[in-house]
Amino acid sequence: MQANLRSLAAKDIDAAVAYYRNEAGQQTALDLVDALEAAINHIRQHPLTGSLRFAYELEIPELRSWPLRKFPYLIFYMPDDDRIDIWRVLHARRDIPAHLTADQTS
């Protein structure tokens, strides 16, 4: 199954990688990239395993989230028949509802 990364998700990832590179070093930034790749691969293989918590909270049907291993980030995505639409990659302590509802069309 193909994964489609929305522009906001790409910006989220770029910002997170830059933060870890600046604050914790190149290896930690690379570890984050590895964790992202592993999480996206999991989602591609098992698209319905993500939590529906925010789908109910925000009334966005089928919006799912999946955590990164060893990093406090959540991948927000919508599964479709032939692809995964990745909306955002947000730090778990952010105001997630505000970030997700700010721009659902990007």
Rosetta constraint file for C-alpha pairs under 8 A:
AtomPair CA 1 CA 44 HARMONIC 5.47 0.50
AtomPair CA 1 CA 45 HARMONIC 7.09 0.50
AtomPair CA 1 CA 82 HARMONIC 5.76 0.50
AtomPair CA 1 CA 83 HARMONIC 5.28 0.50
AtomPair CA 1 CA 84 HARMONIC 7.18 0.50
AtomPair CA 2 CA 44 HARMONIC 6.86 0.50
AtomPair CA 2 CA 82 HARMONIC 6.77 0.50
AtomPair CA 2 CA 83 HARMONIC 4.62 0.50
AtomPair CA 2 CA 84 HARMONIC 6.19 0.50
AtomPair CA 3 CA 40 HARMONIC 7.65 0.50
AtomPair CA 3 CA 44 HARMONIC 6.78 0.50
AtomPair CA 3 CA 83 HARMONIC 5.52 0.50
AtomPair CA 3 CA 84 HARMONIC 4.56 0.50
AtomPair CA 3 CA 85 HARMONIC 6.08 0.50
AtomPair CA 3 CA 86 HARMONIC 6.97 0.50
AtomPair CA 4 CA 83 HARMONIC 6.93 0.50
AtomPair CA 4 CA 84 HARMONIC 5.88 0.50
AtomPair CA 4 CA 85 HARMONIC 4.84 0.50
AtomPair CA 4 CA 86 HARMONIC 5.89 0.50
AtomPair CA 5 CA 9 HARMONIC 6.09 0.50
AtomPair CA 5 CA 10 HARMONIC 6.39 0.50
AtomPair CA 5 CA 85 HARMONIC 6.31 0.50
AtomPair CA 5 CA 86 HARMONIC 4.96 0.50
AtomPair CA 5 CA 87 HARMONIC 6.86 0.50
AtomPair CA 6 CA 10 HARMONIC 6.40 0.50
AtomPair CA 6 CA 85 HARMONIC 7.17 0.50
AtomPair CA 6 CA 86 HARMONIC 5.98 0.50
AtomPair CA 6 CA 87 HARMONIC 5.55 0.50
AtomPair CA 6 CA 88 HARMONIC 7.40 0.50
AtomPair CA 6 CA 106 HARMONIC 6.21 0.50
AtomPair CA 7 CA 11 HARMONIC 6.25 0.50
AtomPair CA 7 CA 106 HARMONIC 6.15 0.50
AtomPair CA 8 CA 12 HARMONIC 6.09 0.50
AtomPair CA 8 CA 87 HARMONIC 6.83 0.50
AtomPair CA 8 CA 88 HARMONIC 6.01 0.50
AtomPair CA 8 CA 106 HARMONIC 6.36 0.50
AtomPair CA 9 CA 13 HARMONIC 6.21 0.50
AtomPair CA 9 CA 86 HARMONIC 6.64 0.50
AtomPair CA 9 CA 87 HARMONIC 5.58 0.50
AtomPair CA 9 CA 88 HARMONIC 4.05 0.50
AtomPair CA 9 CA 89 HARMONIC 5.42 0.50
AtomPair CA 10 CA 14 HARMONIC 6.18 0.50
AtomPair CA 10 CA 88 HARMONIC 7.81 0.50
AtomPair CA 11 CA 15 HARMONIC 6.11 0.50
AtomPair CA 12 CA 16 HARMONIC 6.20 0.50
AtomPair CA 12 CA 88 HARMONIC 6.69 0.50
AtomPair CA 12 CA 89 HARMONIC 5.61 0.50
AtomPair CA 12 CA 90 HARMONIC 6.70 0.50
AtomPair CA 13 CA 17 HARMONIC 6.09 0.50
AtomPair CA 13 CA 89 HARMONIC 6.44 0.50
AtomPair CA 14 CA 18 HARMONIC 6.10 0.50
AtomPair CA 15 CA 19 HARMONIC 6.07 0.50
AtomPair CA 16 CA 20 HARMONIC 6.28 0.50
AtomPair CA 17 CA 21 HARMONIC 6.04 0.50
AtomPair CA 17 CA 29 HARMONIC 5.22 0.50
AtomPair CA 17 CA 30 HARMONIC 7.83 0.50
AtomPair CA 17 CA 32 HARMONIC 6.88 0.50
AtomPair CA 17 CA 33 HARMONIC 7.30 0.50
AtomPair CA 18 CA 22 HARMONIC 6.09 0.50
AtomPair CA 18 CA 29 HARMONIC 7.36 0.50
AtomPair CA 19 CA 23 HARMONIC 5.92 0.50
AtomPair CA 19 CA 24 HARMONIC 7.99 0.50
AtomPair CA 20 CA 24 HARMONIC 5.14 0.50
AtomPair CA 20 CA 25 HARMONIC 6.35 0.50
AtomPair CA 20 CA 26 HARMONIC 7.53 0.50
AtomPair CA 20 CA 28 HARMONIC 6.22 0.50
AtomPair CA 20 CA 29 HARMONIC 5.04 0.50
AtomPair CA 20 CA 32 HARMONIC 8.00 0.50
AtomPair CA 21 CA 25 HARMONIC 4.46 0.50
AtomPair CA 21 CA 26 HARMONIC 4.84 0.50
AtomPair CA 21 CA 27 HARMONIC 7.63 0.50
AtomPair CA 21 CA 28 HARMONIC 6.69 0.50
AtomPair CA 21 CA 29 HARMONIC 4.96 0.50
AtomPair CA 22 CA 26 HARMONIC 7.84 0.50
AtomPair CA 24 CA 28 HARMONIC 5.99 0.50
AtomPair CA 24 CA 29 HARMONIC 7.50 0.50
AtomPair CA 25 CA 29 HARMONIC 6.53 0.50
AtomPair CA 26 CA 30 HARMONIC 6.22 0.50
AtomPair CA 27 CA 31 HARMONIC 6.12 0.50
AtomPair CA 28 CA 32 HARMONIC 6.25 0.50
AtomPair CA 29 CA 33 HARMONIC 6.44 0.50
AtomPair CA 30 CA 34 HARMONIC 6.23 0.50
AtomPair CA 31 CA 35 HARMONIC 6.18 0.50
AtomPair CA 32 CA 36 HARMONIC 6.16 0.50
AtomPair CA 32 CA 71 HARMONIC 7.03 0.50
AtomPair CA 33 CA 37 HARMONIC 6.18 0.50
AtomPair CA 34 CA 38 HARMONIC 6.15 0.50
AtomPair CA 35 CA 39 HARMONIC 6.11 0.50
AtomPair CA 35 CA 68 HARMONIC 5.92 0.50
AtomPair CA 35 CA 69 HARMONIC 5.98 0.50
AtomPair CA 35 CA 70 HARMONIC 7.60 0.50
AtomPair CA 35 CA 71 HARMONIC 7.75 0.50
AtomPair CA 36 CA 40 HARMONIC 6.08 0.50
AtomPair CA 36 CA 68 HARMONIC 6.42 0.50
AtomPair CA 37 CA 41 HARMONIC 6.06 0.50
AtomPair CA 38 CA 42 HARMONIC 6.19 0.50
AtomPair CA 39 CA 43 HARMONIC 6.21 0.50
AtomPair CA 39 CA 66 HARMONIC 7.30 0.50
AtomPair CA 39 CA 67 HARMONIC 7.40 0.50
AtomPair CA 39 CA 68 HARMONIC 6.00 0.50
AtomPair CA 39 CA 69 HARMONIC 7.68 0.50
AtomPair CA 40 CA 44 HARMONIC 6.08 0.50
AtomPair CA 41 CA 45 HARMONIC 6.28 0.50
AtomPair CA 42 CA 46 HARMONIC 5.88 0.50
AtomPair CA 42 CA 47 HARMONIC 7.64 0.50
AtomPair CA 43 CA 47 HARMONIC 4.67 0.50
AtomPair CA 43 CA 48 HARMONIC 7.72 0.50
AtomPair CA 43 CA 49 HARMONIC 7.40 0.50
AtomPair CA 43 CA 50 HARMONIC 7.60 0.50
AtomPair CA 43 CA 66 HARMONIC 7.71 0.50
AtomPair CA 43 CA 84 HARMONIC 7.77 0.50
AtomPair CA 44 CA 83 HARMONIC 7.79 0.50
AtomPair CA 44 CA 84 HARMONIC 6.73 0.50
AtomPair CA 47 CA 79 HARMONIC 5.94 0.50
AtomPair CA 47 CA 84 HARMONIC 7.36 0.50
AtomPair CA 48 CA 64 HARMONIC 7.92 0.50
AtomPair CA 48 CA 79 HARMONIC 7.24 0.50
AtomPair CA 49 CA 66 HARMONIC 7.91 0.50
AtomPair CA 50 CA 64 HARMONIC 5.03 0.50
AtomPair CA 50 CA 65 HARMONIC 4.97 0.50
AtomPair CA 50 CA 66 HARMONIC 5.00 0.50
AtomPair CA 51 CA 64 HARMONIC 5.15 0.50
AtomPair CA 51 CA 65 HARMONIC 5.15 0.50
AtomPair CA 51 CA 66 HARMONIC 6.57 0.50
AtomPair CA 52 CA 56 HARMONIC 6.51 0.50
AtomPair CA 52 CA 62 HARMONIC 6.78 0.50
AtomPair CA 52 CA 63 HARMONIC 6.22 0.50
AtomPair CA 52 CA 64 HARMONIC 4.92 0.50
AtomPair CA 52 CA 65 HARMONIC 6.85 0.50
AtomPair CA 53 CA 57 HARMONIC 6.29 0.50
AtomPair CA 53 CA 64 HARMONIC 7.44 0.50
AtomPair CA 53 CA 65 HARMONIC 7.94 0.50
AtomPair CA 54 CA 58 HARMONIC 5.64 0.50
AtomPair CA 54 CA 59 HARMONIC 7.65 0.50
AtomPair CA 54 CA 60 HARMONIC 7.59 0.50
AtomPair CA 54 CA 63 HARMONIC 6.77 0.50
AtomPair CA 54 CA 64 HARMONIC 7.07 0.50
AtomPair CA 54 CA 65 HARMONIC 7.70 0.50
AtomPair CA 54 CA 97 HARMONIC 7.59 0.50
AtomPair CA 55 CA 59 HARMONIC 5.34 0.50
AtomPair CA 55 CA 60 HARMONIC 4.69 0.50
AtomPair CA 55 CA 61 HARMONIC 5.36 0.50
AtomPair CA 55 CA 62 HARMONIC 6.00 0.50
AtomPair CA 55 CA 63 HARMONIC 4.82 0.50
AtomPair CA 55 CA 64 HARMONIC 6.63 0.50
AtomPair CA 56 CA 60 HARMONIC 6.84 0.50
AtomPair CA 56 CA 61 HARMONIC 7.27 0.50
AtomPair CA 58 CA 97 HARMONIC 6.82 0.50
AtomPair CA 58 CA 101 HARMONIC 7.81 0.50
AtomPair CA 62 CA 78 HARMONIC 5.97 0.50
AtomPair CA 62 CA 79 HARMONIC 7.24 0.50
AtomPair CA 63 CA 76 HARMONIC 6.83 0.50
AtomPair CA 63 CA 77 HARMONIC 5.81 0.50
AtomPair CA 63 CA 78 HARMONIC 5.04 0.50
AtomPair CA 63 CA 79 HARMONIC 7.89 0.50
AtomPair CA 64 CA 76 HARMONIC 5.64 0.50
AtomPair CA 64 CA 77 HARMONIC 5.35 0.50
AtomPair CA 64 CA 78 HARMONIC 6.09 0.50
AtomPair CA 64 CA 79 HARMONIC 7.99 0.50
AtomPair CA 65 CA 74 HARMONIC 6.02 0.50
AtomPair CA 65 CA 75 HARMONIC 5.31 0.50
AtomPair CA 65 CA 76 HARMONIC 4.44 0.50
AtomPair CA 65 CA 77 HARMONIC 6.25 0.50
AtomPair CA 66 CA 74 HARMONIC 5.44 0.50
AtomPair CA 66 CA 75 HARMONIC 5.17 0.50
AtomPair CA 66 CA 76 HARMONIC 6.73 0.50
AtomPair CA 67 CA 72 HARMONIC 7.41 0.50
AtomPair CA 67 CA 73 HARMONIC 5.90 0.50
AtomPair CA 67 CA 74 HARMONIC 4.40 0.50
AtomPair CA 67 CA 75 HARMONIC 6.26 0.50
AtomPair CA 68 CA 72 HARMONIC 6.73 0.50
AtomPair CA 68 CA 73 HARMONIC 5.61 0.50
AtomPair CA 68 CA 74 HARMONIC 6.10 0.50
AtomPair CA 68 CA 75 HARMONIC 7.45 0.50
AtomPair CA 72 CA 91 HARMONIC 5.71 0.50
AtomPair CA 72 CA 92 HARMONIC 5.49 0.50
AtomPair CA 72 CA 93 HARMONIC 7.79 0.50
AtomPair CA 73 CA 89 HARMONIC 6.51 0.50
AtomPair CA 73 CA 90 HARMONIC 5.39 0.50
AtomPair CA 73 CA 91 HARMONIC 4.29 0.50
AtomPair CA 73 CA 92 HARMONIC 5.17 0.50
AtomPair CA 74 CA 89 HARMONIC 5.59 0.50
AtomPair CA 74 CA 90 HARMONIC 5.43 0.50
AtomPair CA 74 CA 91 HARMONIC 6.35 0.50
AtomPair CA 74 CA 92 HARMONIC 6.07 0.50
AtomPair CA 75 CA 86 HARMONIC 7.12 0.50
AtomPair CA 75 CA 87 HARMONIC 7.75 0.50
AtomPair CA 75 CA 88 HARMONIC 6.03 0.50
AtomPair CA 75 CA 89 HARMONIC 4.50 0.50
AtomPair CA 75 CA 90 HARMONIC 6.67 0.50
AtomPair CA 76 CA 86 HARMONIC 5.93 0.50
AtomPair CA 76 CA 87 HARMONIC 5.50 0.50
AtomPair CA 76 CA 88 HARMONIC 5.18 0.50
AtomPair CA 76 CA 89 HARMONIC 6.14 0.50
AtomPair CA 76 CA 90 HARMONIC 7.85 0.50
AtomPair CA 77 CA 84 HARMONIC 6.61 0.50
AtomPair CA 77 CA 85 HARMONIC 5.38 0.50
AtomPair CA 77 CA 86 HARMONIC 4.19 0.50
AtomPair CA 77 CA 87 HARMONIC 5.27 0.50
AtomPair CA 77 CA 88 HARMONIC 7.17 0.50
AtomPair CA 78 CA 84 HARMONIC 5.90 0.50
AtomPair CA 78 CA 85 HARMONIC 5.10 0.50
AtomPair CA 78 CA 86 HARMONIC 6.51 0.50
AtomPair CA 78 CA 87 HARMONIC 7.49 0.50
AtomPair CA 79 CA 83 HARMONIC 6.39 0.50
AtomPair CA 79 CA 84 HARMONIC 4.65 0.50
AtomPair CA 79 CA 85 HARMONIC 6.28 0.50
AtomPair CA 80 CA 84 HARMONIC 5.91 0.50
AtomPair CA 80 CA 85 HARMONIC 7.44 0.50
AtomPair CA 87 CA 104 HARMONIC 7.78 0.50
AtomPair CA 87 CA 106 HARMONIC 7.85 0.50
AtomPair CA 88 CA 100 HARMONIC 7.50 0.50
AtomPair CA 90 CA 94 HARMONIC 7.07 0.50
AtomPair CA 90 CA 96 HARMONIC 7.20 0.50
AtomPair CA 92 CA 96 HARMONIC 7.40 0.50
AtomPair CA 95 CA 99 HARMONIC 6.46 0.50
AtomPair CA 96 CA 100 HARMONIC 6.06 0.50
AtomPair CA 97 CA 101 HARMONIC 6.05 0.50
AtomPair CA 98 CA 102 HARMONIC 5.95 0.50
AtomPair CA 99 CA 103 HARMONIC 7.48 0.50
AtomPair CA 100 CA 104 HARMONIC 6.51 0.50
